[in-house]
Amino acid sequence: MAISILSVEELYPLLGNDEVTIVDCRAIDAYEEAHIPGAVRLAWEDWCETPKPPIKQILTSPGYWGALDDPERGQFRKRLEELGVVRDSHIVVYSSARASKGRDGRIAWMFAYLGAPHVSILNGGFPAWLDAELPFEQGVKQSPRGSFEISLQPERRCVTSDLVVKLNTDEFPLLIDTRSPKEFAGGLFWYQPRTGRIPGSRLLPFDAVFQPDGKHFVSAQEYATLLPDSFASAKSVATYCEVGVRAATVALLHEVYTGQVLRVYDGSMIEWSIDSRLPVERGSERS
């Protein structure tokens, strides 16, 4: 399986290639206004499970609950084929880079988890495409039916039950928290069941993996400096954030740069903090 970062210069010659599927992960209004020619649109929120009550009403709104739905229950294969996605094509996803808070990375991770063999994230996203003055189209793209046979890759994901059984043991993974320092310390957000972090987590902020332009990823060398000191000695590592979106982007970038597959805890802090029996740390913004 190949995960890669693609530049706009590399993608442009691939337009119109039947062996390439381009996926726009931005909001529908942005997609309709302008998108890369041939791109289909997928929103990460549409592929999550429905949370079970009792929970705050806001957590039932799209974007506030991150756990991926069961692919069979969610009819993933049928829906992806209707959207025109071809699993065995080169799938290239994009959004608005840092401003999208990982929407492209989450969809790319979902494709990889579902068994797509070749997935790329467009470096710089749609802003870089426009900067290069490359062509775009408007409206809604109607694609021929795709083909997508699901073959789950469990090494790419962990769920709450995986973590609970290993809590307080040396088998508990090193968790990389990809949120902001303020979120990590428990200063945000009001709608979360409990603010703070999963005990023992280390901070690697999502924003830090982007260059100052807010579009392109940092180099592999700079990324290596962001890893916590405890990373090298960890038996296993997983990433999380609030709803498993920023975490997916960092996990895939890590894989591109190091070859190491990191599990993504897609339920993330929202799902962890909803269970009052599970511990939460607050305070110091240590990394």
C-alpha positions as CSV (number, residue, x, y, z in Angstrom):
1,M,0.0,0.0,0.0
2,A,1.4,3.4,-1.0
3,I,0.7,6.6,0.9
4,S,2.2,9.7,-0.6
5,I,2.2,13.5,-0.8
6,L,1.6,14.9,-4.3
7,S,2.4,18.4,-5.6
8,V,0.1,20.3,-7.8
9,E,2.7,20.1,-10.6
10,E,2.6,16.3,-10.3
11,L,-1.2,16.2,-10.3
12,Y,-1.9,18.5,-13.3
13,P,-0.6,16.0,-16.0
14,L,-2.9,13.3,-14.5
15,L,-6.1,15.2,-15.2
16,G,-8.4,13.1,-17.3
17,N,-6.5,9.9,-16.5
18,D,-9.0,7.1,-15.9
19,E,-6.7,5.5,-13.4
20,V,-6.8,8.5,-11.1
21,T,-9.7,9.5,-8.8
22,I,-9.5,13.1,-7.5
23,V,-11.5,13.8,-4.3
24,D,-12.4,17.2,-3.0
25,C,-13.0,17.2,0.8
26,R,-14.1,20.8,1.3
27,A,-17.6,22.1,2.1
28,I,-20.2,21.8,-0.6
29,D,-20.4,25.5,-1.3
30,A,-16.6,25.8,-1.8
31,Y,-16.7,22.7,-4.1
32,E,-19.5,24.1,-6.2
33,E,-17.8,27.5,-6.6
34,A,-14.6,26.0,-7.9
35,H,-12.8,22.6,-7.8
36,I,-10.1,20.7,-9.7
37,P,-11.5,19.3,-13.0
38,G,-12.9,15.9,-12.6
39,A,-12.9,15.9,-8.8
40,V,-15.8,14.3,-6.9
41,R,-16.7,15.5,-3.4
42,L,-16.7,13.6,-0.1
43,A,-17.2,15.1,3.4
44,W,-15.6,13.2,6.3
45,E,-18.7,13.9,8.5
46,D,-20.9,11.7,6.2
47,W,-19.0,8.6,7.1
48,C,-19.3,8.7,10.9
49,E,-21.5,6.6,13.2
50,T,-24.5,8.2,15.0
51,P,-23.6,8.6,18.6
52,K,-25.8,6.9,21.2
53,P,-27.6,9.0,23.9
54,P,-27.4,10.3,26.5
55,I,-25.1,13.0,25.0
56,K,-25.2,16.7,24.5
57,Q,-27.4,17.5,21.6
58,I,-24.6,19.4,19.8
59,L,-22.6,16.2,19.6
60,T,-25.2,14.7,17.2
61,S,-24.5,17.4,14.7
62,P,-22.2,16.6,11.8
63,G,-18.6,17.2,12.6
64,Y,-18.9,16.8,16.4
65,W,-18.6,13.0,16.5
66,G,-15.6,11.4,14.8
67,A,-15.9,7.6,15.2
68,L,-16.1,6.0,11.8
69,D,-19.3,4.1,11.1
70,D,-19.2,0.3,10.5
71,P,-18.6,0.1,6.7
72,E,-21.3,-2.6,6.3
73,R,-23.9,-0.8,8.3
74,G,-23.0,2.5,6.6
75,Q,-23.2,0.9,3.1
76,F,-19.7,2.3,2.3
77,R,-19.1,0.2,-0.8
78,K,-22.4,1.2,-2.4
79,R,-22.1,4.9,-1.6
80,L,-18.4,5.1,-2.7
81,E,-19.3,3.4,-6.0
82,E,-22.2,5.7,-6.6
83,L,-19.9,8.7,-6.0
84,G,-17.5,7.3,-8.7
85,V,-14.6,6.3,-6.5
86,V,-12.4,3.5,-7.9
87,R,-10.6,1.7,-5.1
88,D,-7.7,0.5,-7.2
89,S,-7.1,3.8,-8.9
90,H,-4.6,6.4,-7.7
91,I,-6.8,8.3,-5.2
92,V,-5.7,11.9,-4.7
93,V,-7.5,13.9,-2.0
94,Y,-7.3,17.6,-1.3
95,S,-9.0,20.4,0.8
96,S,-7.8,23.9,1.8
97,A,-4.6,22.7,3.5
98,R,-4.1,23.9,7.1
99,A,-7.3,25.9,7.1
100,S,-9.4,22.7,6.6
101,K,-8.1,21.2,9.9
102,G,-7.3,17.9,8.3
103,R,-10.4,17.1,6.2
104,D,-8.3,15.7,3.4
105,G,-6.2,13.6,5.7
106,R,-9.2,12.1,7.3
107,I,-10.7,11.0,4.0
108,A,-7.3,9.8,2.8
109,W,-7.0,7.7,6.0
110,M,-10.5,6.3,5.6
111,F,-9.6,5.2,2.0
112,A,-6.4,3.6,3.3
113,Y,-8.3,1.9,6.2
114,L,-10.8,0.6,3.7
115,G,-8.0,-1.0,1.6
116,A,-7.3,1.5,-1.2
117,P,-3.8,0.6,-2.4
118,H,-2.6,4.1,-3.6
119,V,-3.7,7.2,-1.8
120,S,-2.1,10.7,-2.0
121,I,-2.8,14.0,-0.3
122,L,-2.3,17.1,-2.4
123,N,0.4,19.2,-0.9
124,G,-0.9,22.8,-0.6
125,G,-4.5,21.8,-1.4
126,F,-6.7,23.9,-3.5
127,P,-5.0,27.1,-2.5
128,A,-1.8,25.9,-4.1
129,W,-3.7,24.8,-7.2
130,L,-5.1,28.3,-7.6
131,D,-1.7,29.9,-6.9
132,A,-0.3,27.9,-9.8
133,E,-3.1,29.3,-12.0
134,L,-4.2,25.9,-13.0
135,P,-7.7,25.2,-14.5
136,F,-10.7,24.6,-12.4
137,E,-14.4,23.8,-12.9
138,Q,-17.6,24.8,-11.2
139,G,-20.9,23.1,-10.3
140,V,-21.4,19.5,-9.3
141,K,-19.3,16.7,-11.0
142,Q,-21.4,13.7,-12.2
143,S,-19.1,10.7,-12.3
144,P,-19.6,7.3,-13.8
145,R,-20.1,4.5,-11.3
146,G,-16.9,3.5,-9.5
147,S,-15.8,0.2,-8.0
148,F,-14.8,-0.3,-4.4
149,E,-14.3,-3.6,-2.7
150,I,-13.6,-3.1,1.0
151,S,-10.6,-4.8,2.6
152,L,-10.2,-3.4,6.1
153,Q,-6.6,-2.7,7.3
154,P,-7.0,-2.9,11.1
155,E,-3.5,-1.9,11.8
156,R,-4.5,1.6,10.8
157,R,-7.1,2.1,13.5
158,C,-7.8,1.8,17.2
159,V,-11.1,2.2,19.1
160,T,-11.9,3.0,22.6
161,S,-12.2,-0.6,23.7
162,D,-8.6,-1.2,22.4
163,L,-7.3,1.5,24.7
164,V,-9.5,0.6,27.8
165,V,-8.2,-3.0,28.0
166,K,-4.6,-1.7,28.0
167,L,-5.1,1.2,30.3
168,N,-2.6,1.3,33.2
169,T,-0.4,-1.4,31.6
170,D,2.8,-1.2,29.6
171,E,0.9,-2.2,26.5
172,F,-0.9,1.1,26.5
173,P,0.3,3.0,23.3
174,L,2.1,6.3,23.3
175,L,-0.7,8.6,22.3
176,I,0.2,11.6,20.1
177,D,-2.3,14.5,20.7
178,T,-2.5,16.5,17.5
179,R,-4.6,19.3,18.8
180,S,-3.5,22.8,19.9
181,P,-1.6,23.4,23.1
182,K,-4.7,25.1,24.6
183,E,-6.9,22.1,23.9
184,F,-4.2,19.8,25.2
185,A,-4.1,21.7,28.5
186,G,-7.9,21.6,28.8
187,G,-8.7,25.2,27.9
188,L,-11.1,24.3,25.0
189,F,-13.9,23.4,24.1
190,W,-17.1,24.0,26.1
191,Y,-19.1,21.4,24.3
192,Q,-16.8,18.5,25.1
193,P,-18.0,16.2,27.8
194,R,-14.7,16.9,29.6
195,T,-11.8,19.0,28.5
196,G,-8.2,18.0,28.8
197,R,-6.2,15.0,27.3
198,I,-5.8,11.3,27.7
199,P,-3.2,10.6,30.4
200,G,0.3,10.2,29.2
201,S,-0.3,11.8,25.9
202,R,2.4,13.9,24.1
203,L,1.7,16.9,22.0
204,L,2.4,17.3,18.3
205,P,0.1,20.1,17.1
206,F,-1.5,19.8,13.7
207,D,-0.6,23.3,12.8
208,A,3.1,22.6,13.4
209,V,3.3,20.2,10.4
210,F,2.7,23.1,8.0
211,Q,5.1,25.7,6.7
212,P,4.5,29.3,7.5
213,D,2.4,29.7,4.3
214,G,-0.3,27.5,5.9
215,K,-0.5,25.4,2.8
216,H,2.5,23.1,2.3
217,F,3.7,20.4,4.7
218,V,7.1,20.8,6.5
219,S,10.0,18.8,5.3
220,A,10.7,15.3,6.7
221,Q,13.7,16.7,8.5
222,E,11.6,19.4,10.2
223,Y,8.9,16.9,11.0
224,A,11.4,14.7,12.8
225,T,12.1,17.5,15.2
226,L,8.5,17.7,16.3
227,L,8.4,14.1,17.6
228,P,8.4,13.7,21.4
229,D,11.5,12.3,23.1
230,S,9.6,9.3,24.2
231,F,8.7,8.3,20.6
232,A,11.7,6.2,19.8
233,S,11.2,3.9,22.8
234,A,7.5,3.4,22.4
235,K,6.2,-0.1,21.8
236,S,3.2,1.2,19.9
237,V,1.9,4.7,18.9
238,A,-1.5,6.1,18.0
239,T,-2.7,9.6,17.1
240,Y,-5.8,11.4,18.3
241,C,-7.3,14.8,18.4
242,E,-10.9,15.9,19.0
243,V,-12.7,13.9,16.4
244,G,-9.9,12.0,14.6
245,V,-9.5,14.4,11.7
246,R,-6.2,16.3,12.5
247,A,-4.9,13.0,13.9
248,A,-5.4,11.2,10.6
249,T,-3.4,13.8,8.7
250,V,-0.5,13.7,11.1
251,A,-0.5,9.9,11.0
252,L,-0.4,9.8,7.2
253,L,2.3,12.4,7.0
254,H,4.3,10.4,9.5
255,E,3.9,7.3,7.3
256,V,5.1,9.2,4.2
257,Y,8.2,10.5,6.0
258,T,9.1,7.4,8.0
259,G,7.4,4.4,6.6
260,Q,5.8,3.6,10.0
261,V,2.0,3.2,10.1
262,L,0.5,4.9,13.1
263,R,-3.0,3.9,14.4
264,V,-5.6,6.6,14.4
265,Y,-8.0,6.8,17.3
266,D,-10.9,8.2,15.3
267,G,-13.2,8.4,18.3
268,S,-10.6,10.7,19.9
269,M,-11.2,13.0,22.8
270,I,-14.9,13.4,22.3
271,E,-15.5,9.7,22.7
272,W,-13.0,9.2,25.4
273,S,-14.2,12.0,27.6
274,I,-17.9,11.0,27.3
275,D,-17.2,8.0,29.6
276,S,-16.8,9.4,33.1
277,R,-15.0,6.2,34.2
278,L,-12.0,7.0,32.0
279,P,-9.2,9.3,33.3
280,V,-8.5,12.7,31.9
281,E,-5.5,15.0,32.5
282,R,-5.6,18.8,32.6
283,G,-3.2,21.5,33.2
284,S,0.4,21.9,32.0
285,E,0.9,22.3,28.3
286,R,3.9,19.9,28.4
287,S,4.8,18.1,25.2
